[in-house]
Amino acid sequence: MPGVIGVKAMGWFGTASIIGASLSAFAGNILAWEALPAPAVPPKMISSPIKFEDYPQQALRNRQEGYVSIELKVSVTGAPLSCQVTESAGHSALDEVTCKRLMKARFEPARGPDGVAVAGNFHTAVGWSMPAPGVVPDSRVFVPVAALPNGYVQPTSTFLSFDAAGFLATCEIKATSGSEAFDKVACALLRKQMKITPPHAIGNARAAGYRYVPVAALPTSKR
């Protein structure tokens, strides 16, 4: 899954983190939290065109790092039409190379309710970090549980969007844990505890930040 670029995590957590709340604490009041409804299935990136060689040399020498969140307008044929930086890394070289490279990406086009290809918007985050970029998710978040929920087989993969103030706006499940209850708890907990530095957009773009965050269950019972 193309997404965040960078070998080390950058954002809320320097290392994997544990959210201090149990699954049972939310069992009676799970927040069913979904992404905002869209008029079409959004475009899907086929492959990321960003490689290590794309890291600007000046940025490498100056050890510049940061997240770049972008919005791409994608045509009915799956070709990018425009790129806007909705969250700047704070370094123009990183912002510019992100858009330049992602404009070369190819997509499966968005689909309308009838399944017909339509133009649509694609959102992602690219995290530039030393010493080399690579496709990796953000830091994993752990949720303590007495026992693994029924059906749980893997961490829940979430895609988060943040508003102009840095508060979590939407939580989309990209890959289920196998437990619908745990997926809902994952988004509910992230909603309560996640916040980023307010994103700074470039030009007329609407400020917004995006992150990919896996959420894993951490059994606490001793056998």
GUNULUM-605844 format. One line per 4 residues: number of its first residue (from 1); their letters; for each residue x, y, z of N, C-alpha, C. Coordinates in pm, whole numbers, plus 50000, padded with zeros to 5 digits. Example, Ala and Ser with C-alpha at 12.3 -4.5 7.8 and 13.67 -1.06 7.14 Angstrom:
2
1) as) 51319:49431:50780:51230:49550:50780:51320:49670:50780  51285:49775:50708:51367:49894:50714:51290:50003:50787
END
This chain:
223
1) mpgv) 50084:49881:50000:50000:50000:50000:50087:50124:50000  50088:50201:49891:50168:50322:49888:50120:50419:49993  50209:50489:50055:50167:50583:50156:50281:50662:50211  50305:50644:50339:50408:50723:50405:50546:50676:50364
5) igvk) 50635:50770:50335:50771:50739:50296:50865:50772:50411  50952:50677:50449:51050:50709:50553:51081:50588:50638  51210:50568:50669:51245:50451:50747:51218:50467:50894  51217:50586:50943:51187:50603:51084:51057:50679:51099
9) amgw) 50986:50651:51204:50857:50713:51226:50873:50860:51259  50782:50939:51210:50783:51082:51239:50640:51123:51268  50616:51195:51374:50481:51236:51406:50460:51238:51554  50354:51170:51601:50321:51175:51742:50417:51090:51825
13) fgta) 50467:50982:51768:50543:50886:51846:50682:50865:51790  50782:50863:51875:50917:50831:51831:50935:50682:51818  50862:50606:51900:50865:50460:51893:50722:50412:51905  50704:50280:51897:50570:50225:51912:50511:50268:52046
17) siig) 50382:50297:52046:50320:50353:52166:50203:50269:52212  50174:50280:52339:50062:50208:52398:49958:50310:52442  49837:50295:52390:49727:50381:52433:49672:50324:52562  49662:50407:52664:49623:50360:52797:49475:50344:52814
21) asls) 49415:50254:52740:49273:50225:52757:49250:50082:52711  49163:50013:52779:49140:49873:52745:49024:49859:52648  49020:49744:52581:48910:49716:52490:48778:49716:52564  48776:49658:52684:48651:49647:52758:48596:49783:52798
25) afag) 48683:49882:52813:48639:50014:52854:48549:50077:52750  48561:50032:52624:48481:50089:52518:48371:49994:52470  48364:49877:52529:48272:49775:52478:48128:49820:52484  48092:49896:52587:47953:49938:52602:47919:50063:52524
29) nila) 48018:50131:52470:47992:50257:52403:48091:50279:52290  48095:50186:52196:48188:50194:52084:48138:50301:51987  48228:50386:51945:48193:50489:51849:48213:50436:51708  48107:50422:51634:48118:50378:51495:48161:50499:51414
33) weal) 48287:50502:51381:48346:50622:51321:48400:50589:51184  48342:50646:51080:48378:50613:50945:48420:50738:50869  48484:50717:50755:48521:50830:50671:48395:50897:50618  48404:51026:50588:48291:51098:50533:48247:51032:50403
37) papa) 48114:51027:50378:48067:50964:50255:48119:51039:50133  48155:50965:50030:48206:51023:49907:48115:50984:49792  48107:51066:49689:48020:51035:49576:48075:50922:49490  48199:50881:49512:48259:50776:49431:48366:50704:49510
41) vppk) 48398:50581:49469:48514:50513:49525:48637:50591:49482  48725:50632:49576:48837:50718:49539:48940:50647:49451  49026:50724:49386:49132:50663:49306:49225:50579:49393  49287:50479:49333:49381:50393:49405:49515:50396:49334
45) miss) 49623:50430:49409:49756:50434:49349:49803:50293:49317  49850:50273:49195:49899:50142:49153:50038:50117:49208  50125:50218:49203:50259:50206:49258:50313:50344:49287  50397:50356:49390:50455:50485:49426:50580:50510:49341
49) pikf) 50591:50630:49282:50708:50661:49200:50823:50720:49281  50808:50734:49413:50911:50799:49494:51016:50698:49538  51143:50732:49512:51255:50645:49548:51358:50725:49626  51458:50656:49681:51562:50722:49758:51632:50830:49678
53) edyp) 51654:50804:49550:51725:50899:49465:51652:51032:49452  51524:51034:49489:51445:51157:49478:51468:51253:49593  51534:51207:49700:51559:51295:49814:51649:51409:49767  51603:51534:49775:51686:51646:49726:51822:51650:49795
57) qqal) 51928:51668:49719:52063:51666:49775:52084:51774:49881  52031:51893:49855:52045:52000:49953:51973:51965:50083  51855:51902:50070:51781:51861:50189:51857:51754:50266  51924:51664:50194:52006:51562:50260:52122:51626:50335
61) rnrq) 52190:51719:50268:52304:51784:50333:52263:51861:50457  52144:51922:50451:52095:52002:50564:52013:51920:50662  52003:51789:50635:51929:51696:50721:51786:51745:50744  51722:51783:50635:51584:51830:50642:51488:51712:50633
65) egyv) 51392:51710:50721:51292:51603:50727:51154:51665:50743  51051:51583:50726:50916:51632:50750:50812:51558:50670  50688:51578:50711:50574:51521:50640:50524:51617:50534  50486:51563:50420:50417:51640:50316:50286:51567:50287
69) siel) 50174:51632:50315:50043:51576:50282:49995:51644:50154  49938:51565:50066:49900:51619:49936:49760:51576:49894  49703:51654:49802:49578:51617:49735:49604:51619:49586  49584:51505:49523:49598:51494:49378:49461:51484:49314
73) kvsv) 49440:51561:49209:49321:51542:49127:49357:51442:49018  49278:51335:49009:49308:51224:48918:49198:51215:48812  49240:51202:48686:49145:51202:48574:49069:51070:48566  48975:51067:48476:48893:50948:48454:48977:50833:48399
77) tgap) 49094:50864:48345:49182:50759:48294:49289:50717:48395  49290:50781:48513:49388:50745:48616:49514:50826:48612  49517:50936:48537:49635:51022:48529:49620:51142:48622  49724:51178:48698:49717:51296:48785:49703:51423:48701
81) lscq) 49615:51513:48745:49592:51639:48675:49655:51757:48749  49656:51752:48881:49713:51861:48960:49749:51808:49098  49839:51881:49165:49885:51841:49299:49886:51964:49389  49825:51953:49506:49826:52060:49604:49886:52009:49734
85) vtes) 49971:52090:49796:50030:52055:49926:49937:52106:50035  49873:52014:50105:49782:52051:50213:49852:52057:50349  49973:51999:50356:50056:52006:50476:50202:52011:50432  50265:52125:50453:50404:52142:50413:50499:52079:50514
89) aghs) 50611:52028:50464:50715:51975:50551:50793:52089:50618  50771:52211:50569:50847:52324:50620:50973:52349:50540  50993:52268:50435:51110:52280:50348:51059:52272:50204  51076:52378:50128:51018:52385:49994:51068:52273:49903
93) alde) 51195:52233:49920:51250:52128:49834:51173:51997:49851  51136:51966:49975:51063:51842:50001:50920:51853:49949  50857:51969:49966:50722:51989:49914:50721:51973:49762  50818:52037:49697:50820:52038:49551:50847:51900:49492
97) vtck) 50943:51827:49550:50976:51696:49493:50862:51597:49515  50786:51614:49625:50672:51525:49650:50570:51538:49539  50530:51662:49508:50433:51681:49401:50490:51641:49265  50615:51675:49241:50677:51643:49112:50675:51493:49086
101) rlmk) 50711:51414:49188:50717:51270:49169:50577:51207:49164  50487:51253:49251:50354:51193:49254:50273:51228:49131  50308:51335:49061:50240:51365:48935:50276:51262:48827  50376:51178:48854:50414:51072:48761:50351:50938:48798
105) arfe) 50278:50935:48909:50213:50812:48953:50098:50777:48859  50060:50651:48864:49943:50607:48787:49844:50543:48883  49716:50560:48851:49610:50521:48941:49503:50438:48871  49435:50360:48952:49306:50309:48910:49208:50424:48935
109) parg) 49129:50464:48835:49045:50582:48853:48935:50560:48957  48882:50671:49005:48768:50665:49096:48649:50603:49023  48556:50551:49101:48437:50488:49043:48311:50549:49104  48214:50575:49019:48085:50623:49067:48002:50509:49120
113) pdgv) 47883:50538:49174:47796:50432:49227:47760:50326:49125  47764:50362:48998:47731:50266:48892:47853:50189:48843  47970:50215:48906:48091:50144:48868:48165:50206:48752  48115:50314:48697:48179:50380:48583:48292:50469:48634
117) avag) 48404:50471:48562:48519:50552:48599:48485:50700:48595  48528:50774:48699:48506:50917:48707:48634:50983:48759  48645:51114:48746:48756:51187:48806:48737:51191:48957  48848:51198:49032:48836:51201:49177:48962:51254:49242
121) nfht) 48957:51271:49374:49070:51322:49451:49139:51209:49527  49272:51214:49534:49351:51116:49607:49433:51189:49712  49432:51138:49836:49506:51201:49945:49608:51102:50001  49726:51152:50035:49827:51068:50098:49927:51156:50172
125) avgw) 50016:51094:50246:50123:51164:50318:50256:51099:50283  50356:51182:50263:50492:51135:50236:50580:51188:50348  50643:51096:50423:50730:51136:50533:50876:51121:50494  50945:51231:50470:51086:51228:50432:51171:51223:50559
129) smpa) 51255:51120:50570:51336:51105:50690:51471:51043:50655  51568:51067:50742:51703:51014:50723:51710:50870:50775  51799:50789:50720:51895:50821:50613:51843:50795:50474  51729:50722:50462:51679:50690:50328:51529:50672:50334
133) pgvv) 51458:50721:50232:51314:50699:50230:51279:50559:50183  51171:50506:50232:51121:50376:50192:50975:50368:50233  50898:50284:50170:50755:50279:50198:50731:50204:50329  50696:50278:50433:50669:50218:50563:50551:50290:50627
137) pdsr) 50478:50224:50718:50370:50292:50789:50424:50376:50903  50336:50454:50964:50374:50532:51080:50392:50437:51199  50429:50490:51315:50450:50407:51434:50325:50329:51469  50345:50205:51508:50232:50123:51550:50183:50165:51687
141) vfvp) 50052:50164:51705:49989:50195:51833:49937:50065:51893  49964:50044:52021:49918:49923:52089:49803:49955:52185  49703:49868:52185:49589:49880:52276:49589:49759:52370  49610:49780:52501:49609:49668:52595:49472:49600:52601
145) vaal) 49470:49468:52593:49347:49391:52604:49374:49270:52694  49272:49226:52765:49287:49108:52850:49312:48984:52766  49247:48978:52650:49265:48866:52557:49234:48918:52418  49289:48852:52318:49264:48896:52180:49116:48885:52148
149) pngy) 49059:48986:52085:48917:48981:52048:48889:48868:51951  48766:48818:51952:48727:48713:51859:48747:48759:51715  48814:48676:51637:48836:48707:51497:48962:48787:51469  49027:48840:51572:49146:48923:51551:49261:48840:51494
153) vqpt) 49318:48888:51382:49430:48815:51321:49550:48906:51292  49530:49038:51292:49638:49130:51258:49601:49270:51305  49698:49362:51310:49666:49501:51346:49569:49564:51248  49489:49655:51297:49401:49733:51212:49484:49841:51142
157) stfl) 49475:49849:51010:49545:49953:50935:49449:50070:50913  49486:50188:50965:49399:50303:50953:49463:50412:50869  49379:50490:50803:49423:50609:50731:49350:50727:50795  49427:50820:50850:49369:50929:50928:49382:51061:50854
161) sfda) 49279:51144:50866:49288:51281:50814:49270:51377:50931  49345:51488:50926:49344:51588:51032:49305:51723:50975  49230:51800:51054:49184:51930:51007:49292:52037:51023  49256:52160:50992:49353:52269:50993:49408:52299:51132
165) agfl) 49337:52256:51235:49383:52276:51373:49467:52158:51422  49480:52053:51341:49558:51936:51380:49478:51829:51451  49345:51847:51459:49262:51747:51525:49216:51641:51425  49199:51520:51475:49158:51409:51390:49018:51433:51337
169) atce) 49002:51424:51206:48874:51448:51142:48806:51318:51099  48882:51228:51035:48824:51101:50991:48922:50987:51014  48868:50869:51032:48947:50747:51047:48888:50642:50953  48968:50601:50857:48924:50503:50759:49000:50373:50779
173) ikat) 48927:50262:50783:48990:50131:50796:49037:50085:50659  49171:50078:50642:49227:50032:50515:49239:49881:50510  49266:49819:50626:49272:49673:50635:49222:49634:50772  49122:49548:50777:49061:49510:50904:49151:49417:50985
177) sgse) 49132:49420:51115:49203:49329:51205:49143:49190:51202  49024:49180:51144:48946:49057:51149:48837:49064:51253  48846:49165:51341:48746:49188:51446:48683:49324:51423  48556:49326:51387:48487:49453:51363:48485:49538:51490
181) afdk) 48467:49472:51605:48463:49546:51732:48596:49615:51759  48708:49543:51735:48839:49605:51759:48865:49718:51661  48824:49703:51535:48842:49810:51437:48773:49938:51485  48652:49924:51538:48578:50041:51585:48645:50103:51707
185) vaca) 48694:50017:51796:48765:50068:51913:48892:50141:51870  48963:50087:51770:49086:50150:51723:49059:50294:51680  48956:50314:51598:48924:50449:51553:48875:50537:51667  48798:50479:51759:48749:50558:51872:48864:50608:51959
189) llrk) 48961:50522:51984:49076:50562:52067:49164:50664:51996  49185:50643:51867:49265:50740:51792:49196:50876:51790  49066:50873:51778:48990:50998:51777:49009:51076:51907  49016:51004:52018:49030:51069:52147:49171:51121:52172
193) qmki) 49273:51056:52116:49410:51084:52159:49504:51138:52051  49466:51132:51924:49558:51173:51819:49546:51322:51788  49659:51386:51774:49665:51526:51730:49803:51550:51669  49807:51629:51563:49934:51664:51500:49953:51816:51507
197) tpph) 50072:51861:51477:50095:52004:51466:50005:52058:51355  49933:52167:51379:49843:52218:51275:49914:52228:51140  49858:52165:51036:49923:52164:50906:49921:52302:50839  50030:52332:50769:50040:52457:50693:50034:52423:50546
201) aign) 49929:52472:50479:49912:52444:50337:49988:52544:50253  50013:52507:50127:50081:52594:50032:49979:52649:49933  49987:52780:49907:49896:52842:49811:49753:52843:49860  49661:52807:49771:49519:52811:49804:49465:52677:49853
205) araa) 49553:52582:49877:49509:52449:49923:49445:52459:50060  49348:52371:50085:49286:52362:50217:49378:52283:50308  49412:52340:50423:49506:52273:50515:49446:52143:50566  49523:52036:50555:49482:51904:50605:49606:51816:50611
209) gyry) 49611:51728:50711:49721:51634:50724:49668:51492:50715  49755:51400:50670:49716:51260:50653:49824:51170:50712  49784:51060:50772:49877:50964:50829:49821:50823:50814  49914:50725:50802:49879:50583:50806:49925:50530:50942
213) vpva) 49835:50473:51020:49869:50427:51154:49811:50287:51178  49896:50185:51200:49849:50053:51240:49817:50052:51390  49709:49985:51428:49671:49973:51568:49663:49825:51603  49745:49783:51701:49755:49641:51735:49704:49614:51876
217) alpt) 49644:49498:51895:49602:49454:52028:49721:49399:52102  49732:49433:52233:49842:49387:52316:49785:49312:52436  49784:49178:52429:49729:49099:52541:49810:49125:52668  49738:49143:52779:49805:49171:52907:49797:49055:53005
221) skr) 49714:48954:52974:49700:48843:53066:49824:48756:53065  49860:48702:53181:49977:48614:53194:49930:48471:53200  49995:48385:53123:49958:48242:53121:50057:48162:53204
END
